């Protein structure tokens, strides 16, 4: 199976990098919009798509790059723009230069979903709807999760909680935020609901991997590997 390589200009850091990890495609990072630099990174079967950060380039330069990529004999697949909100008006009459856009601050889940959707529409069926973090693997189509190759028997809400945390690694979420983002704004359960599900997830991850879900004292929970400020007994 061929590897999907997506051009990323001029960087691939933070939530952008995480979105690539979630989507399962490989970024080819060009530090500038120069076509010779981009050509040197191009795989033999071409780029599967492009993510152009117009917020990190002069806007005219970003649009010029999009135009040049569109005009090439070998296309690059779907082009996704990353924008600041004040640049939205500048997109008028330039809709032919890109396929989709995301406005900052960039949400990992949104960017990953848009990237995966556009690549699939372009015929890239090999794009893996997965989350991979160390020994944890989550298939977003089959709702199956495994740890170190062992399939985990998760309820729907346990899966959704683990998916949300793993999609946003090293970000701390309060119990109230997790209730609203995972269970929904209309859910009336208390913070104890989150604690119970975290305890069950840790048990199913097993002793060796329970630390992936960390308790940040007096705040809430986060997903990651650092043991700083962690007390897994808190909230139980």
N, CA and C atoms as a LAMMPS dump frame, in Angstrom:
ITEM: TIMESTEP
0
ITEM: NUMBER OF ATOMS
708
ITEM: BOX BOUNDS ff ff ff
-5.0000000000000000e+02 5.0000000000000000e+02
-5.0000000000000000e+02 5.0000000000000000e+02
-5.0000000000000000e+02 5.0000000000000000e+02
ITEM: ATOMS id mol type element x y z
1 1 1 N 0.847 -1.191 0
2 1 2 C 0 0 0
3 1 3 C 0.889 1.249 0
4 2 1 N 0.599 2.178 -0.885
5 2 2 C 1.393 3.396 -0.958
6 2 3 C 1.101 4.306 0.228
7 3 1 N 2.1 5.117 0.554
8 3 2 C 1.971 6.044 1.676
9 3 3 C 1.479 7.382 1.148
10 4 1 N 0.448 7.929 1.788
11 4 2 C -0.059 9.236 1.391
12 4 3 C 0.844 10.32 1.966
13 5 1 N 1.416 11.136 1.088
14 5 2 C 2.294 12.233 1.489
15 5 3 C 1.604 13.542 1.139
16 6 1 N 1.431 14.39 2.137
17 6 2 C 0.754 15.668 1.955
18 6 3 C 1.743 16.805 2.172
19 7 1 N 1.805 17.702 1.219
20 7 2 C 2.666 18.877 1.329
21 7 3 C 2.163 19.79 2.438
22 8 1 N 3.078 20.285 3.262
23 8 2 C 2.72 21.194 4.352
24 8 3 C 3.66 22.39 4.306
25 9 1 N 3.1 23.588 4.111
26 9 2 C 3.895 24.812 3.965
27 9 3 C 3.341 25.878 4.899
28 10 1 N 4.178 26.603 5.672
29 10 2 C 5.632 26.494 5.766
30 10 3 C 6.099 25.698 6.989
31 11 1 N 5.194 25.069 7.733
32 11 2 C 5.594 24.309 8.921
33 11 3 C 4.51 23.301 9.238
34 12 1 N 4.822 22.419 10.155
35 12 2 C 3.848 21.39 10.551
36 12 3 C 4.035 21.149 12.04
37 13 1 N 3.594 22.108 12.841
38 13 2 C 3.807 22.054 14.286
39 13 3 C 2.476 22.005 15.033
40 14 1 N 2.554 21.696 16.311
41 14 2 C 1.407 21.762 17.202
42 14 3 C 0.218 20.968 16.706
43 15 1 N -0.978 21.59 16.685
44 15 2 C -2.187 20.872 16.28
45 15 3 C -2.149 20.393 14.843
46 16 1 N -1.378 21.061 13.981
47 16 2 C -1.28 20.614 12.59
48 16 3 C -0.581 19.258 12.534
49 17 1 N 0.521 19.142 13.245
50 17 2 C 1.241 17.866 13.303
51 17 3 C 0.352 16.778 13.908
52 18 1 N -0.383 17.102 14.972
53 18 2 C -1.255 16.117 15.602
54 18 3 C -2.348 15.66 14.646
55 19 1 N -2.866 16.589 13.835
56 19 2 C -3.89 16.227 12.867
57 19 3 C -3.34 15.257 11.827
58 20 1 N -2.097 15.47 11.401
59 20 2 C -1.468 14.533 10.474
60 20 3 C -1.327 13.167 11.121
61 21 1 N -0.924 13.144 12.401
62 21 2 C -0.771 11.867 13.103
63 21 3 C -2.104 11.132 13.19
64 22 1 N -3.161 11.88 13.513
65 22 2 C -4.491 11.279 13.627
66 22 3 C -4.95 10.714 12.292
67 23 1 N -4.693 11.453 11.223
68 23 2 C -5.165 11.056 9.899
69 23 3 C -4.351 9.912 9.329
70 24 1 N -3.118 9.785 9.758
71 24 2 C -2.277 8.698 9.282
72 24 3 C -1.558 8.969 7.985
73 25 1 N -1.409 10.251 7.632
74 25 2 C -0.657 10.599 6.425
75 25 3 C 0.67 11.229 6.834
76 26 1 N 1.6 11.25 5.896
77 26 2 C 2.946 11.746 6.165
78 26 3 C 3.095 13.165 5.626
79 27 1 N 3.518 14.126 6.459
80 27 2 C 3.73 15.478 5.951
81 27 3 C 5.087 15.622 5.275
82 28 1 N 5.106 16.342 4.166
83 28 2 C 6.356 16.749 3.531
84 28 3 C 6.45 18.259 3.755
85 29 1 N 7.356 18.677 4.626
86 29 2 C 7.362 20.048 5.122
87 29 3 C 8.316 20.912 4.311
88 30 1 N 7.757 21.903 3.643
89 30 2 C 8.559 22.882 2.914
90 30 3 C 8.556 24.178 3.718
91 31 1 N 9.733 24.662 4.057
92 31 2 C 9.834 25.844 4.912
93 31 3 C 9.475 27.125 4.181
94 32 1 N 9.372 27.073 2.853
95 32 2 C 9.03 28.267 2.082
96 32 3 C 8.081 27.868 0.96
97 33 1 N 7.587 28.868 0.25
98 33 2 C 6.673 28.619 -0.866
99 33 3 C 7.4 28.477 -2.191
100 34 1 N 8.704 28.321 -2.166
101 34 2 C 9.472 28.21 -3.408
102 34 3 C 9.225 26.847 -4.052
103 35 1 N 8.891 26.846 -5.315
104 35 2 C 8.538 25.605 -6.004
105 35 3 C 9.716 24.647 -6.116
106 36 1 N 10.951 25.155 -6.211
107 36 2 C 12.093 24.25 -6.31
108 36 3 C 12.275 23.46 -5.012
109 37 1 N 12.024 24.111 -3.877
110 37 2 C 12.107 23.405 -2.601
111 37 3 C 10.998 22.365 -2.489
112 38 1 N 9.809 22.73 -2.949
113 38 2 C 8.674 21.804 -2.909
114 38 3 C 8.927 20.609 -3.822
115 39 1 N 9.452 20.859 -5.009
116 39 2 C 9.714 19.775 -5.962
117 39 3 C 10.713 18.768 -5.406
118 40 1 N 11.678 19.258 -4.623
119 40 2 C 12.689 18.363 -4.056
120 40 3 C 12.091 17.41 -3.025
121 41 1 N 10.942 17.764 -2.468
122 41 2 C 10.298 16.934 -1.45
123 41 3 C 9.276 15.968 -2.032
124 42 1 N 8.92 16.167 -3.305
125 42 2 C 7.799 15.433 -3.884
126 42 3 C 8.13 13.961 -4.11
127 43 1 N 7.269 13.054 -3.645
128 43 2 C 7.492 11.62 -3.892
129 43 3 C 7.265 11.281 -5.358
130 44 1 N 7.691 10.105 -5.754
131 44 2 C 7.613 9.731 -7.168
132 44 3 C 6.172 9.68 -7.679
133 45 1 N 5.231 9.351 -6.797
134 45 2 C 3.835 9.303 -7.236
135 45 3 C 3.073 10.574 -6.907
136 46 1 N 3.785 11.64 -6.55
137 46 2 C 3.168 12.941 -6.317
138 46 3 C 2.608 13.119 -4.926
139 47 1 N 2.228 14.356 -4.622
140 47 2 C 1.605 14.665 -3.342
141 47 3 C 0.133 14.275 -3.368
142 48 1 N -0.348 13.755 -2.239
143 48 2 C -1.767 13.407 -2.137
144 48 3 C -2.628 14.633 -1.85
145 49 1 N -2.011 15.696 -1.369
146 49 2 C -2.725 16.916 -1.047
147 49 3 C -1.748 17.939 -0.505
148 50 1 N -2.295 19.077 -0.071
149 50 2 C -1.445 20.14 0.468
150 50 3 C -2.19 20.89 1.558
151 51 1 N -1.455 21.247 2.598
152 51 2 C -1.96 22.106 3.668
153 51 3 C -1.105 23.36 3.663
154 52 1 N -1.698 24.489 3.314
155 52 2 C -0.971 25.753 3.202
156 52 3 C -1.398 26.67 4.337
157 53 1 N -0.452 27.038 5.176
158 53 2 C -0.751 27.915 6.307
159 53 3 C -0.641 29.374 5.86
160 54 1 N -1.777 29.91 5.412
161 54 2 C -1.797 31.297 4.936
162 54 3 C -1.638 32.287 6.074
163 55 1 N -1.813 31.832 7.312
164 55 2 C -1.617 32.709 8.461
165 55 3 C -0.141 32.869 8.8
166 56 1 N 0.693 31.991 8.271
167 56 2 C 2.125 32.042 8.553
168 56 3 C 2.928 32.54 7.354
169 57 1 N 2.222 32.922 6.286
170 57 2 C 2.86 33.467 5.086
171 57 3 C 2.191 34.789 4.734
172 58 1 N 2.868 35.649 3.998
173 58 2 C 2.137 36.773 3.42
174 58 3 C 0.978 36.226 2.598
175 59 1 N -0.221 36.798 2.754
176 59 2 C -1.398 36.218 2.131
177 59 3 C -1.253 36.112 0.611
178 60 1 N -0.69 37.134 0.007
179 60 2 C -0.512 37.11 -1.446
180 60 3 C 0.422 35.972 -1.863
181 61 1 N 1.421 35.699 -1.029
182 61 2 C 2.349 34.606 -1.322
183 61 3 C 1.652 33.255 -1.22
184 62 1 N 0.796 33.117 -0.196
185 62 2 C 0.047 31.867 -0.039
186 62 3 C -0.875 31.636 -1.23
187 63 1 N -1.56 32.695 -1.701
188 63 2 C -2.454 32.562 -2.841
189 63 3 C -1.678 32.266 -4.127
190 64 1 N -0.526 32.873 -4.257
191 64 2 C 0.31 32.627 -5.429
192 64 3 C 0.762 31.17 -5.455
193 65 1 N 1.108 30.631 -4.285
194 65 2 C 1.511 29.232 -4.213
195 65 3 C 0.355 28.323 -4.612
196 66 1 N -0.83 28.603 -4.086
197 66 2 C -2.001 27.805 -4.457
198 66 3 C -2.225 27.816 -5.964
199 67 1 N -2.085 28.994 -6.562
200 67 2 C -2.293 29.128 -8.007
201 67 3 C -1.253 28.318 -8.785
202 68 1 N -0.009 28.395 -8.343
203 68 2 C 1.051 27.654 -9.032
204 68 3 C 0.866 26.149 -8.878
205 69 1 N 0.415 25.721 -7.72
206 69 2 C 0.175 24.289 -7.519
207 69 3 C -0.979 23.803 -8.381
208 70 1 N -1.996 24.653 -8.546
209 70 2 C -3.133 24.3 -9.384
210 70 3 C -2.714 24.192 -10.857
211 71 1 N -1.78 25.034 -11.278
212 71 2 C -1.414 25.118 -12.688
213 71 3 C -0.361 24.091 -13.097
214 72 1 N 0.209 23.412 -12.128
215 72 2 C 1.23 22.417 -12.461
216 72 3 C 0.639 21.282 -13.291
217 73 1 N 1.472 20.693 -14.135
218 73 2 C 1.021 19.545 -14.937
219 73 3 C 0.617 18.394 -14.017
220 74 1 N 1.384 18.183 -12.958
221 74 2 C 1.03 17.19 -11.96
222 74 3 C 0.42 17.919 -10.775
223 75 1 N -0.853 17.691 -10.542
224 75 2 C -1.513 18.362 -9.429
225 75 3 C -1.051 17.835 -8.079
226 76 1 N -1.569 18.436 -7.011
227 76 2 C -1.174 18.011 -5.661
228 76 3 C -2.368 17.478 -4.881
229 77 1 N -3.503 17.256 -5.573
230 77 2 C -4.678 16.815 -4.828
231 77 3 C -5.331 17.997 -4.133
232 78 1 N -6.187 17.734 -3.147
233 78 2 C -6.908 18.819 -2.485
234 78 3 C -5.974 19.749 -1.72
235 79 1 N -6.285 21.038 -1.765
236 79 2 C -5.518 22.057 -1.042
237 79 3 C -6.379 22.59 0.103
238 80 1 N -5.844 22.538 1.306
239 80 2 C -6.529 23.05 2.487
240 80 3 C -5.752 24.253 3.013
241 81 1 N -6.444 25.354 3.224
242 81 2 C -5.822 26.563 3.763
243 81 3 C -6.032 26.646 5.27
244 82 1 N -5.015 27.109 5.972
245 82 2 C -5.128 27.461 7.381
246 82 3 C -5.121 28.988 7.456
247 83 1 N -6.122 29.556 8.141
248 83 2 C -6.326 31.001 8.102
249 83 3 C -6.498 31.588 9.491
250 84 1 N -6.219 32.883 9.599
251 84 2 C -6.7 33.69 10.716
252 84 3 C -8.074 34.221 10.332
253 85 1 N -8.911 34.516 11.337
254 85 2 C -10.285 34.923 11.039
255 85 3 C -10.355 36.185 10.194
256 86 1 N -9.378 37.094 10.343
257 86 2 C -9.429 38.355 9.598
258 86 3 C -9.113 38.162 8.113
259 87 1 N -8.669 36.971 7.718
260 87 2 C -8.35 36.714 6.317
261 87 3 C -9.537 36.179 5.526
262 88 1 N -10.649 35.913 6.21
263 88 2 C -11.784 35.291 5.534
264 88 3 C -12.293 36.122 4.358
265 89 1 N -12.393 37.426 4.539
266 89 2 C -12.896 38.28 3.46
267 89 3 C -11.991 38.241 2.234
268 90 1 N -10.71 37.959 2.458
269 90 2 C -9.764 37.936 1.343
270 90 3 C -9.937 36.709 0.45
271 91 1 N -10.749 35.758 0.877
272 91 2 C -10.967 34.558 0.069
273 91 3 C -11.946 34.798 -1.073
274 92 1 N -12.69 35.885 -1.016
275 92 2 C -13.692 36.185 -2.04
276 92 3 C -13.062 36.229 -3.436
277 93 1 N -13.687 35.51 -4.367
278 93 2 C -13.245 35.394 -5.76
279 93 3 C -11.947 34.599 -5.904
280 94 1 N -11.535 33.917 -4.842
281 94 2 C -10.345 33.058 -4.929
282 94 3 C -10.702 31.594 -4.642
283 95 1 N -12.015 31.278 -4.661
284 95 2 C -12.477 29.955 -4.266
285 95 3 C -11.924 28.842 -5.15
286 96 1 N -11.485 29.183 -6.364
287 96 2 C -10.957 28.159 -7.261
288 96 3 C -9.544 27.736 -6.894
289 97 1 N -8.913 28.443 -5.955
290 97 2 C -7.516 28.171 -5.618
291 97 3 C -7.352 27.16 -4.497
292 98 1 N -8.434 26.793 -3.83
293 98 2 C -8.316 25.856 -2.701
294 98 3 C -9.594 25.026 -2.622
295 99 1 N -9.543 23.962 -1.825
296 99 2 C -10.685 23.054 -1.685
297 99 3 C -11.388 23.187 -0.336
298 100 1 N -10.666 23.619 0.671
299 100 2 C -11.254 23.733 2.006
300 100 3 C -10.374 24.658 2.835
301 101 1 N -10.898 25.105 3.981
302 101 2 C -10.085 25.94 4.866
303 101 3 C -10.504 25.709 6.311
304 102 1 N -9.57 26.007 7.211
305 102 2 C -9.804 25.907 8.652
306 102 3 C -9.316 27.207 9.274
307 103 1 N -10.13 27.779 10.151
308 103 2 C -9.792 29.046 10.802
309 103 3 C -9.225 28.772 12.191
310 104 1 N -8.122 29.434 12.526
311 104 2 C -7.499 29.273 13.834
312 104 3 C -8.325 29.911 14.942
313 105 1 N -8.123 29.49 16.192
314 105 2 C -7.169 28.455 16.633
315 105 3 C -7.589 27.074 16.143
316 106 1 N -6.621 26.292 15.684
317 106 2 C -6.921 25.062 14.988
318 106 3 C -7.245 23.929 15.962
319 107 1 N -8.377 23.29 15.709
320 107 2 C -8.793 22.143 16.495
321 107 3 C -8.303 20.882 15.793
322 108 1 N -7.628 20.018 16.537
323 108 2 C -7.037 18.815 15.944
324 108 3 C -8.098 17.96 15.261
325 109 1 N -9.211 17.742 15.96
326 109 2 C -10.255 16.878 15.413
327 109 3 C -10.832 17.451 14.117
328 110 1 N -11.086 18.763 14.09
329 110 2 C -11.657 19.379 12.886
330 110 3 C -10.699 19.286 11.714
331 111 1 N -9.431 19.648 11.952
332 111 2 C -8.463 19.632 10.865
333 111 3 C -8.254 18.214 10.351
334 112 1 N -8.151 17.243 11.263
335 112 2 C -7.964 15.852 10.85
336 112 3 C -9.156 15.361 10.037
337 113 1 N -10.364 15.73 10.473
338 113 2 C -11.568 15.303 9.762
339 113 3 C -11.622 15.903 8.362
340 114 1 N -11.328 17.198 8.252
341 114 2 C -11.359 17.848 6.937
342 114 3 C -10.283 17.266 6.01
343 115 1 N -9.112 17.025 6.553
344 115 2 C -8.03 16.47 5.744
345 115 3 C -8.399 15.068 5.262
346 116 1 N -8.887 14.243 6.168
347 116 2 C -9.274 12.881 5.793
348 116 3 C -10.405 12.892 4.763
349 117 1 N -11.402 13.758 4.988
350 117 2 C -12.543 13.842 4.081
351 117 3 C -12.103 14.251 2.678
352 118 1 N -11.259 15.265 2.594
353 118 2 C -10.832 15.743 1.282
354 118 3 C -9.976 14.707 0.55
355 119 1 N -9.115 14.024 1.282
356 119 2 C -8.281 13.009 0.652
357 119 3 C -9.127 11.846 0.144
358 120 1 N -10.123 11.473 0.909
359 120 2 C -10.992 10.376 0.469
360 120 3 C -11.815 10.772 -0.754
361 121 1 N -12.316 12.006 -0.756
362 121 2 C -13.076 12.467 -1.92
363 121 3 C -12.199 12.479 -3.171
364 122 1 N -10.896 12.672 -2.957
365 122 2 C -9.963 12.682 -4.089
366 122 3 C -9.557 11.269 -4.5
367 123 1 N -10.087 10.259 -3.794
368 123 2 C -9.819 8.877 -4.181
369 123 3 C -8.769 8.175 -3.361
370 124 1 N -8.305 8.788 -2.273
371 124 2 C -7.285 8.181 -1.432
372 124 3 C -7.95 7.329 -0.356
373 125 1 N -8.399 6.157 -0.716
374 125 2 C -9.128 5.303 0.21
375 125 3 C -8.222 4.705 1.273
376 126 1 N -6.912 4.815 1.092
377 126 2 C -5.994 4.211 2.051
378 126 3 C -5.798 5.061 3.293
379 127 1 N -6.373 6.281 3.302
380 127 2 C -6.201 7.144 4.478
381 127 3 C -6.778 6.449 5.705
382 128 1 N -5.975 6.275 6.682
383 128 2 C -6.378 5.498 7.859
384 128 3 C -7.074 6.379 8.878
385 129 1 N -8.351 6.126 9.14
386 129 2 C -9.04 6.897 10.182
387 129 3 C -8.673 6.348 11.55
388 130 1 N -7.455 6.643 11.987
389 130 2 C -6.951 6.046 13.216
390 130 3 C -6.312 7.104 14.106
391 131 1 N -6.218 6.737 15.38
392 131 2 C -5.406 7.481 16.337
393 131 3 C -4.327 6.523 16.807
394 132 1 N -3.08 6.935 16.692
395 132 2 C -1.967 6.113 17.145
396 132 3 C -1.175 6.911 18.169
397 133 1 N -1.011 6.352 19.354
398 133 2 C -0.208 7.012 20.38
399 133 3 C 0.514 5.925 21.16
400 134 1 N 1.84 5.828 20.914
401 134 2 C 2.639 4.792 21.551
402 134 3 C 1.996 3.429 21.271
403 135 1 N 1.611 2.697 22.304
404 135 2 C 1.037 1.365 22.133
405 135 3 C -0.475 1.389 21.928
406 136 1 N -1.084 2.582 22.002
407 136 2 C -2.528 2.687 21.83
408 136 3 C -2.871 2.904 20.364
409 137 1 N -3.85 2.143 19.865
410 137 2 C -4.343 2.305 18.496
411 137 3 C -5.856 2.321 18.533
412 138 1 N -6.466 3.331 17.876
413 138 2 C -7.916 3.45 17.844
414 138 3 C -8.368 3.578 16.398
415 139 1 N -9.269 2.7 15.976
416 139 2 C -9.843 2.747 14.645
417 139 3 C -11.14 3.543 14.718
418 140 1 N -11.18 4.681 14.037
419 140 2 C -12.317 5.585 14.152
420 140 3 C -13.516 5.146 13.331
421 141 1 N -13.334 4.141 12.48
422 141 2 C -14.464 3.622 11.717
423 141 3 C -15.134 2.454 12.425
424 142 1 N -14.339 1.576 13.019
425 142 2 C -14.896 0.375 13.651
426 142 3 C -15.129 0.559 15.143
427 143 1 N -14.724 1.711 15.703
428 143 2 C -14.847 1.971 17.137
429 143 3 C -14.113 0.9 17.951
430 144 1 N -12.997 0.459 17.438
431 144 2 C -12.19 -0.53 18.141
432 144 3 C -10.9 0.111 18.629
433 145 1 N -10.52 -0.222 19.846
434 145 2 C -9.28 0.286 20.419
435 145 3 C -8.452 -0.892 20.914
436 146 1 N -7.143 -0.777 20.765
437 146 2 C -6.254 -1.822 21.256
438 146 3 C -5.063 -1.182 21.934
439 147 1 N -4.517 -1.872 22.894
440 147 2 C -3.339 -1.402 23.608
441 147 3 C -2.297 -2.513 23.577
442 148 1 N -1.145 -2.223 22.995
443 148 2 C -0.067 -3.205 22.84
444 148 3 C -0.582 -4.454 22.123
445 149 1 N -1.471 -4.249 21.132
446 149 2 C -1.995 -5.357 20.366
447 149 3 C -3.18 -6.07 20.985
448 150 1 N -3.544 -5.691 22.198
449 150 2 C -4.676 -6.322 22.891
450 150 3 C -5.928 -5.491 22.685
451 151 1 N -6.981 -6.099 22.142
452 151 2 C -8.23 -5.39 21.912
453 151 3 C -8.9 -5.083 23.242
454 152 1 N -9.331 -3.81 23.402
455 152 2 C -9.98 -3.386 24.637
456 152 3 C -11.498 -3.494 24.487
457 153 1 N -12.152 -4 25.497
458 153 2 C -13.608 -4.119 25.505
459 153 3 C -14.179 -2.853 26.137
460 154 1 N -14.53 -1.879 25.281
461 154 2 C -14.967 -0.573 25.761
462 154 3 C -16.441 -0.348 25.458
463 155 1 N -17.121 0.331 26.366
464 155 2 C -18.456 0.814 26.064
465 155 3 C -18.331 2.008 25.119
466 156 1 N -19.442 2.448 24.543
467 156 2 C -19.417 3.568 23.605
468 156 3 C -18.851 4.826 24.268
469 157 1 N -19.311 5.144 25.482
470 157 2 C -18.855 6.374 26.125
471 157 3 C -17.41 6.253 26.596
472 158 1 N -16.976 5.063 26.988
473 158 2 C -15.566 4.882 27.328
474 158 3 C -14.701 5.127 26.098
475 159 1 N -15.146 4.613 24.958
476 159 2 C -14.413 4.83 23.717
477 159 3 C -14.371 6.315 23.373
478 160 1 N -15.519 6.991 23.476
479 160 2 C -15.582 8.404 23.114
480 160 3 C -14.7 9.259 24.025
481 161 1 N -14.671 8.934 25.3
482 161 2 C -13.819 9.677 26.229
483 161 3 C -12.348 9.45 25.893
484 162 1 N -11.972 8.211 25.646
485 162 2 C -10.581 7.913 25.297
486 162 3 C -10.216 8.565 23.969
487 163 1 N -11.138 8.521 23.002
488 163 2 C -10.875 9.147 21.708
489 163 3 C -10.637 10.643 21.854
490 164 1 N -11.49 11.314 22.635
491 164 2 C -11.352 12.758 22.802
492 164 3 C -10.02 13.107 23.462
493 165 1 N -9.674 12.397 24.532
494 165 2 C -8.423 12.693 25.236
495 165 3 C -7.217 12.395 24.344
496 166 1 N -7.246 11.258 23.638
497 166 2 C -6.101 10.867 22.821
498 166 3 C -5.936 11.771 21.602
499 167 1 N -7.038 12.388 21.139
500 167 2 C -6.967 13.312 20.011
501 167 3 C -6.368 14.648 20.435
502 168 1 N -6.372 14.921 21.72
503 168 2 C -5.845 16.187 22.249
504 168 3 C -4.797 15.922 23.32
505 169 1 N -3.708 15.246 22.976
506 169 2 C -2.717 14.859 23.981
507 169 3 C -2.073 16.068 24.655
508 170 1 N -1.791 15.885 25.939
509 170 2 C -1.093 16.876 26.767
510 170 3 C -1.894 18.15 27.011
511 171 1 N -3.18 18.143 26.67
512 171 2 C -4.056 19.265 27.015
513 171 3 C -4.891 18.87 28.217
514 172 1 N -4.968 19.761 29.189
515 172 2 C -5.712 19.48 30.415
516 172 3 C -7.162 19.921 30.239
517 173 1 N -8.098 19.027 30.574
518 173 2 C -9.521 19.336 30.484
519 173 3 C -10.175 19.181 31.849
520 174 1 N -10.983 20.153 32.218
521 174 2 C -11.743 20.029 33.456
522 174 3 C -12.828 18.975 33.269
523 175 1 N -13.371 18.509 34.378
524 175 2 C -14.459 17.533 34.307
525 175 3 C -15.674 18.143 33.597
526 176 1 N -15.936 19.424 33.859
527 176 2 C -17.073 20.086 33.223
528 176 3 C -16.888 20.141 31.707
529 177 1 N -15.67 20.422 31.253
530 177 2 C -15.402 20.469 29.822
531 177 3 C -15.581 19.101 29.191
532 178 1 N -15.084 18.058 29.86
533 178 2 C -15.234 16.704 29.335
534 178 3 C -16.708 16.301 29.265
535 179 1 N -17.479 16.689 30.27
536 179 2 C -18.908 16.384 30.24
537 179 3 C -19.578 17.012 29.016
538 180 1 N -19.236 18.266 28.735
539 180 2 C -19.882 18.962 27.627
540 180 3 C -19.378 18.48 26.278
541 181 1 N -18.077 18.176 26.167
542 181 2 C -17.504 17.797 24.881
543 181 3 C -17.733 16.329 24.539
544 182 1 N -17.805 15.468 25.539
545 182 2 C -17.945 14.031 25.284
546 182 3 C -19.395 13.569 25.448
547 183 1 N -20.024 13.987 26.545
548 183 2 C -21.392 13.551 26.811
549 183 3 C -22.432 14.476 26.165
550 184 1 N -22.059 15.742 25.958
551 184 2 C -22.971 16.692 25.329
552 184 3 C -23.543 17.67 26.328
553 185 1 N -23.898 18.846 25.817
554 185 2 C -24.357 19.933 26.682
555 185 3 C -25.663 19.601 27.397
556 186 1 N -26.443 18.667 26.843
557 186 2 C -27.724 18.359 27.454
558 186 3 C -27.626 17.249 28.497
559 187 1 N -26.408 16.742 28.723
560 187 2 C -26.25 15.684 29.714
561 187 3 C -26.238 16.295 31.113
562 188 1 N -27.01 15.716 32.022
563 188 2 C -27.161 16.308 33.349
564 188 3 C -26.379 15.559 34.432
565 189 1 N -25.57 14.601 34.044
566 189 2 C -24.773 13.896 35.036
567 189 3 C -23.72 14.804 35.652
568 190 1 N -23.242 14.442 36.824
569 190 2 C -22.246 15.249 37.512
570 190 3 C -20.833 14.845 37.15
571 191 1 N -19.875 15.556 37.753
572 191 2 C -18.459 15.308 37.48
573 191 3 C -18.049 13.892 37.843
574 192 1 N -18.787 13.287 38.751
575 192 2 C -18.464 11.923 39.156
576 192 3 C -18.536 10.959 37.965
577 193 1 N -19.386 11.266 36.993
578 193 2 C -19.492 10.439 35.793
579 193 3 C -18.148 10.334 35.088
580 194 1 N -17.436 11.459 34.987
581 194 2 C -16.131 11.457 34.344
582 194 3 C -15.154 10.609 35.146
583 195 1 N -15.145 10.785 36.464
584 195 2 C -14.215 10.034 37.308
585 195 3 C -14.427 8.529 37.169
586 196 1 N -15.691 8.107 37.139
587 196 2 C -15.995 6.683 37.023
588 196 3 C -15.493 6.124 35.693
589 197 1 N -15.728 6.872 34.607
590 197 2 C -15.286 6.407 33.293
591 197 3 C -13.762 6.395 33.188
592 198 1 N -13.102 7.368 33.788
593 198 2 C -11.638 7.378 33.783
594 198 3 C -11.112 6.162 34.537
595 199 1 N -11.705 5.852 35.687
596 199 2 C -11.262 4.704 36.473
597 199 3 C -11.428 3.401 35.682
598 200 1 N -12.553 3.285 34.972
599 200 2 C -12.78 2.086 34.167
600 200 3 C -11.804 1.991 33
601 201 1 N -11.53 3.145 32.372
602 201 2 C -10.575 3.151 31.266
603 201 3 C -9.179 2.742 31.733
604 202 1 N -8.765 3.246 32.865
605 202 2 C -7.446 2.88 33.394
606 202 3 C -7.371 1.38 33.67
607 203 1 N -8.442 0.831 34.188
608 203 2 C -8.464 -0.607 34.467
609 203 3 C -8.348 -1.402 33.163
610 204 1 N -9.006 -0.933 32.114
611 204 2 C -8.98 -1.647 30.84
612 204 3 C -7.679 -1.421 30.077
613 205 1 N -7.039 -0.295 30.318
614 205 2 C -5.715 -0.074 29.738
615 205 3 C -4.687 -1.002 30.374
616 206 1 N -4.929 -1.332 31.633
617 206 2 C -4.005 -2.189 32.354
618 206 3 C -2.984 -1.387 33.125
619 207 1 N -2.388 -2.015 34.104
620 207 2 C -1.468 -1.307 35.002
621 207 3 C -0.319 -0.64 34.263
622 208 1 N 0.187 -1.293 33.208
623 208 2 C 1.35 -0.754 32.49
624 208 3 C 1.032 0.522 31.728
625 209 1 N -0.25 0.698 31.318
626 209 2 C -0.608 1.835 30.479
627 209 3 C -1.638 2.758 31.106
628 210 1 N -2.021 2.492 32.344
629 210 2 C -3.013 3.337 33.015
630 210 3 C -2.55 4.784 33.121
631 211 1 N -1.219 4.989 33.125
632 211 2 C -0.675 6.341 33.271
633 211 3 C -0.963 7.225 32.064
634 212 1 N -1.441 6.636 30.939
635 212 2 C -1.739 7.452 29.767
636 212 3 C -2.835 8.472 30.05
637 213 1 N -3.727 8.141 30.978
638 213 2 C -4.75 9.103 31.402
639 213 3 C -4.336 9.625 32.767
640 214 1 N -3.967 10.868 32.814
641 214 2 C -3.393 11.466 34.007
642 214 3 C -4.38 12.394 34.698
643 215 1 N -4.306 12.409 36.003
644 215 2 C -5.075 13.372 36.784
645 215 3 C -4.187 14.56 37.116
646 216 1 N -4.639 15.744 36.772
647 216 2 C -3.933 16.969 37.134
648 216 3 C -4.654 17.542 38.347
649 217 1 N -3.975 17.57 39.448
650 217 2 C -4.597 17.909 40.723
651 217 3 C -5.361 19.224 40.66
652 218 1 N -6.551 19.199 41.177
653 218 2 C -7.422 20.379 41.298
654 218 3 C -7.872 20.943 39.952
655 219 1 N -7.587 20.234 38.873
656 219 2 C -7.981 20.737 37.556
657 219 3 C -8.855 19.719 36.832
658 220 1 N -8.268 18.592 36.433
659 220 2 C -9.023 17.607 35.676
660 220 3 C -8.125 16.507 35.155
661 221 1 N -8.242 16.196 33.862
662 221 2 C -7.508 15.073 33.282
663 221 3 C -6.819 15.49 31.991
664 222 1 N -5.775 14.728 31.663
665 222 2 C -5.135 14.898 30.362
666 222 3 C -4.588 13.556 29.91
667 223 1 N -4.321 13.463 28.614
668 223 2 C -3.773 12.26 28.011
669 223 3 C -2.324 12.534 27.641
670 224 1 N -1.413 11.664 28.032
671 224 2 C -0.007 11.858 27.714
672 224 3 C 0.851 10.886 28.467
673 225 1 N 2.157 11.153 28.447
674 225 2 C 3.105 10.233 29.059
675 225 3 C 3.922 10.86 30.179
676 226 1 N 3.862 12.185 30.334
677 226 2 C 4.611 12.835 31.397
678 226 3 C 3.965 12.553 32.745
679 227 1 N 4.772 12.32 33.758
680 227 2 C 4.249 12.041 35.09
681 227 3 C 4.215 13.277 35.98
682 228 1 N 4.482 14.43 35.397
683 228 2 C 4.5 15.656 36.187
684 228 3 C 3.098 16.005 36.673
685 229 1 N 2.983 16.304 37.96
686 229 2 C 1.722 16.711 38.591
687 229 3 C 0.641 15.627 38.506
688 230 1 N 1.031 14.365 38.384
689 230 2 C 0.069 13.307 38.203
690 230 3 C -0.214 12.582 39.51
691 231 1 N -1.48 12.343 39.76
692 231 2 C -1.898 11.505 40.883
693 231 3 C -3.079 10.696 40.391
694 232 1 N -2.84 9.447 39.988
695 232 2 C -3.887 8.652 39.397
696 232 3 C -4.982 8.299 40.388
697 233 1 N -4.743 8.479 41.676
698 233 2 C -5.768 8.187 42.674
699 233 3 C -6.756 9.323 42.809
700 234 1 N -6.367 10.502 42.374
701 234 2 C -7.257 11.664 42.543
702 234 3 C -8.541 11.464 41.767
703 235 1 N -9.64 11.873 42.363
704 235 2 C -10.928 11.789 41.692
705 235 3 C -11.575 10.428 41.788
706 236 1 N -10.927 9.457 42.457
707 236 2 C -11.509 8.131 42.569
708 236 3 C -12.298 8.009 43.857
